[in-house]
């Protein structure tokens, strides 16, 4: 099932920037000795650093993606070095180039879609065995049947589909297309930075191959960039795991702590708690409880007035308003409290989930559907002379939250102000 709601432009942005920078560098004609020397060792340096990084974090898939790209680079770099030194290609250049054009997208897609599900050592052995088997077969074919293999690879099998612009063997294009479709489906089913990096990386490899013998250092630059995309995706996902809550998608408590250290002189902090959340879990189960948390997080993430929502822990959330006073923030918090209180949650099993937002809205309007409502309590505090540090402001907001609970829940209470009960919509 595709998760289109989880697709993010930020997943593609680092890899796209690396791709664009690689394209720009490849088209630079006159390079200094420093850059030419750097490009000669750059792929090896990236593999060593990125490979070590992946090995430390036990990311087998990313490590073998880098190895696949580096092996292709090594094979083609041997050919391009001979071409630059002698002004002609080696006798086996065509066979090696065509095999790389065919096997590189195949292996890249295979390792890109091969998720880590078994024991790490067994997974590494299996991946290495596949790489060794494919490499051995390719090497054996290249050594034993060069002319016959060259004819088979270069044969135009579908003349009606062949165009003058095609500079690769015809078999490479359907392999690249199948690999691209596989990686697109993988990303749509599980949107994450690594899957986005694999897509952008495959596009970079597709652009690189026809330019290998045409543009100097294209091979070095683009292979390095693709490996950097994989390493950057690992860093991106590590950051997300550390700073973003997986269930709700909101920034987590560590991100809140860092944000609190960068607040200015004027700010407001609000603590939010889901009313009777334990009763929800005990009555309807943890699946419904998770649904409630996602709903509350979704509404809080859309709070107006410049607020930023964070998952504090459990059923608690925090909202930060930088550069605001408590009088400016109260109407926005009251509005989001009312939106949540007036929202009906449909109770359904996983097999009966709506296929899209329109179907979900239709079911919410159905009187026969079983539904529940949820409310939240909010405590608010701002930075004052006697509450100078963010931790003190947060503590006073937490005290205001307890006051909101004691006032009957489903209300917004400012620290030191008498609570006023909000409207409640009965399910």
N, C-alpha and C positions, 0 to 999 in steps of 0.2 A: 504494500500500500504506500503510495507516494505521500510525503509529508511536505506539501508545498508551503505550509505556514512556517516551517522551520528554515526555509531557504533565506540566506542572508548574503547581501552584497559584500559584506566584510569577509566572507569565506574566500572570495575570489580576489579581493583587492591586493594583498601582498604578492600573490603569484602573478597577477596581471602586471603589477609594477615591475617585477623582475623580468617578465617577458618583454615588456616594452623597452626596458633598459638594455636587455640583451640584443634586441633588434637594432637599437640605436648604435650600440658599440660595434656590431658586426658590419655596419655600413660605413664606418670610419675608415678612410683609405690610408691616410698617413699617420702611423702610430710611432711614438718614441720607442727607444730601445727598452725603456723601463716597462712599458705596457706589453710589448711583444714578449719580453722575458716572463712577465707576470702571466700572460695568457697561456704560455707553454706549461706552466706548473699549476695553474689554477684548478683544473679538474681533479688532479691528484690531491691537492690541498683540501678541496671541498669534500672529496670522498673520505679522507682521513678524519677531518674534523666532524663532518656530518655523520659519518659512520660510527665514530666513537660516541657521539651524542646519542645516536639511536641505540647503540649497544648498551650504554649506561642505563637508558630508560627501557630497555628490552623491547624495542620496537622492531620486530623481525621483518615485517612487511616493508617498512620504509627503508631498512638496510638493504634488502634485496632489490628494491626498486633502484636505489643508487648504484648497486653493483651491476645491474642490467644496463643502465645508462653508461656506466664507466667502461664496461667491456665493449660496448658498441663504439664508444669514443676511442678506446685503445686500438681496435681493429682498423677503424677508418683513419686514425691519426697516423698509423704506420704507412698507409697508402698516400695520404696527403703529403707527408714528409718526403717520401720518394718522389712524388710529383713535383714538389717545389725544388728539390735538389737536382733532378735530372731533366725536368721539362717534359716528362712523359710518365705514363702510369705503368705500374707493374703488370706482368702478364696475368696475374690472378686478381687484379683490381676489380674487374667487372663482376666476377663471381662473388668476391667478398662483399662488395657494395650491395649487390642485389640480395644476398642472404641477410645482411644487416637490415636492409629496408623491409624485408619480410618478417624476420624474427624479432626485431626490436619492438614494434607495436604489439606483436603477439605476446611476448614475455612481459612487457610493460603492463598490458591489460590483465594478464594472468596473475601477476604478483599484486597488481592494484586491487583486484577483486578477491584475492585469497586472504581472508581474514584469519586472525590468530585465535583458534578455537581449541587447540590441543596443548599438551605440555610444551613449554618453550623450547627445550632441547630437541624434542621430537619434531616440532614445527620447523626448527632451523635445519635439521637433517633432511626433512622432506623437501624443503625449498632448495637446499643445496643439491640434492639428488636430481631434481627437475632441471636445474640450471646446468649441472654436469652432463646429464643425458642429452639435453638439447644441444649443448655446445659440442659434445663429442660427435653426435650425428652430423652436425653441420660441418665440423672440421673433417670428418671422414669423407663426406660428400665432396667437399672442396678439394681434397687431396686426390681422390680417386677418379672422379668423373667431372673434371672442370668444363670441358666443352659440351658434353651432353647435358650437364646441369645448367650451364649458361643458356643453352638453347631452350631448355624447359622453362627456366625462369623468365626469359625475355620474350617468350611467345605471347602474341596478342590473341587472347582467347575470345574476347568479345569485341569484334571490330566496330560494331555499331555504338559501343560505349566508349571507344577510345578517342581522345581528343589530342590536338596538336600541342596543347599546353602540358600534357602529361610527361613529366621528366623522370618518373620512377617506373619500375616495371608494373605492368597492369595488375598483377596479383597483390601488390602492396596496397592499392587503394581500397579494395573491399576489406582487407585486414585492418587497415586504419579505421575504416568506417565502422566495422563491427566492434573494434576496441573502443571507439568513441561512444557508440550507443551503449555498450556495457557499462562504461564509466558514468555516463549520464544517468542511466537507470539506477546505478548504485548511489549516486549523489542524491537523486530525488527520493529514494527510499530512506536514506540516512544522511541528511545534509550535515556536513562537517568540513572543517578546513582542509583535511587531508584529501578527501574525495574531490574537492574543488581544485586543489593543487595538482592532482593527477590529471584532471581534464585539461588545465592550462598547460601542464607539462607535455601532454601528448600533442597538443597543437604546436608547441614549440619544436618538438621533434619532427613533426610533419613538415614544418617550414624549413628546418635545418637541412634535412637530407638532400634535397635538390641543389642546395647552395654549398655543399661540402667542398667541391673542387673549384667553385667559382669565387666565393668571397673568402679572403684570408681570415683565419682564426674564427670563422663561423662555428666550426665544430667545437673548438675549445670553449668559446663563450657560451653557446647555447646548452651544451651538456652541463657546464658548470651551473648555469642558471636553473636548469631543470632539477639538478640535485639540491641546489639552494632552496627551490620551492618546496621540496619534500622536507628538508630540515626546518624551514620556516613554519611549515604546517605543523610539525611536531611541537615546536615552541608555542604556536598559537593555541593548539589543543591543550598543552600543559597549562597555559595561562587560564584558559576557560575552565579547566577542572579545578584550578586553585581559587579563582575569583568569581565564578558564575555557578549559580545553583542549577543542578541538572533538571530537577522536577519542574520548577516554575520558569526557568529561563532568566530570572532576575539576577543581578549581581549579588554575591553572597556576603557573608559577614566580614570576610577578609577585605573585600572591596570597600565595604562600609567603613572599616577601621582606617583604611588608607584615605578615603574621602574625608573623613572627619579631621584628619591631620592637616588638610589643605583648605579648610574653611576659613573665611575671613572673619571680620569683627562682628558682622551681623548675620545671623542664620537662625533657622527654626528646625527643630527635630521633632518628629512625630513617631510614636510607637503604636503599632496596630496589632490587635489580637482577634482571632476568629472566635466568636462566642460559642460556647458549648461544643468545642471541637471534639473533645474526647467522647461526648455523647454521640456525635455524628459517626465517629469511627466504630463505637460499640454497637450502634443501631444498624448502620448501613454497610459497614465494612471499610477496609482501608482503601479500596478502589474509589469509593465515593469520597472518602477523606482526601485523597490525592486530587480528585476532580474539584473539590471545594478549594483546595490550596491553589490550584492552577487558575480557577476563576478569580479568586481574590487578587492573585498576582497580576492577572491580565488587566483587571480594572485599576489596580493601584499604579500599574505602569503607565496608564493614560491620565494620571492625575494632572490637572492643569495648574497654572500658577508657577511653573518652573520647578516643580517638585520632582525628585528622583527616588524611585522605590528600590528597596533592598530586602532580600530574604534574611531575616535576623536569625531564625532558627525555629524549628517546630512549626507552630501556627502563628508565629510572631513575624511582623514585617516592620521595617523602618522607612520613613520618608524624610528626605533631606530637602530643605528649601534654603538655598544660599542667597544671601543678600536680601532677605525678606524679614518683615516683622510678623508677629503672631496675628495681628489684626488682618494682614493681607492674606495669610495662609488659611485661616479658619473657614472662609466660604468654600475654598477648593476642597478641603478635607471633608466638609459637610456634604458637598456634592457627590464625592466618590463614595462616602458612606451610604448615601441614599440610593445611588445606582446599584450598589451591591445588595442592599436590603430589598430592593424591588425586582431583583432578578430571580427567576425560577430556574432551578437546576433539574433537568430531566434525569430520572433514574432509569437506566437501561443497562442491559448486559453488553459485553464487548462484541457479541455477534450481531447486535442490533444497532450499532453505532451509525449515525448519518454519514453519507458519503461526501457531503459538501455542506457549506454554510447555509445554503438555501433550504436544504432538507432539514437541517437542524432548527432553523427558524420556524419552519412549518410544524415540526413536532412540538416545539415549545408553545405554539398556539393551540395545540390540540387539547381539549378539555379532558380527554380520556387518559392522557399521559400522566404517569406518576411523577410528582415533582416535590421538591423541598426548597425552602428558602434559607439563606444564610445571612447573618448580620455580623458586623465587626464593631469593636470598641476602639476608640482612638484617644491617646493621651498626647498632648502637645506642650512643648516648652521652647523658649527662645533664650538666646545668650543674654544674660543680665550681669550686673556688676557683681552679684554674689554667686553667679554660675559662669565662671570664666572659661573653664576647660570644656571641650566637647563631651568628655565622659560625665561631667557633672550635669550638663544639659540633658544628656541621654538618661541619666538616672532620674532627673526630675520629670522627664517625659514618661518614664516608666511608672513613677508615682502617680502621675495624672491618669495613666491607663488604669491603675488599680482603682482610682476614684471613679472612672467611667464604669468599671465593672460593678463597683458598689452602688452606683446610681441606677442600676437596672440594665446596663449594657446597651448596645446599639446607639451610642452617642459619642460626641466629640467633647472632650474636656481639656481645657487649658490649665496648666499648672497654676495653682493658687486661685482658680476661678470656680465658682459653683457650677455643677453640671446641669445641663439642660437636656432633657430626654428627646431623642430624635424620633421621627416617625417610623413605625414598624408596619410592614405589610405582611399579613398572615397568609401562610400557604393555603 
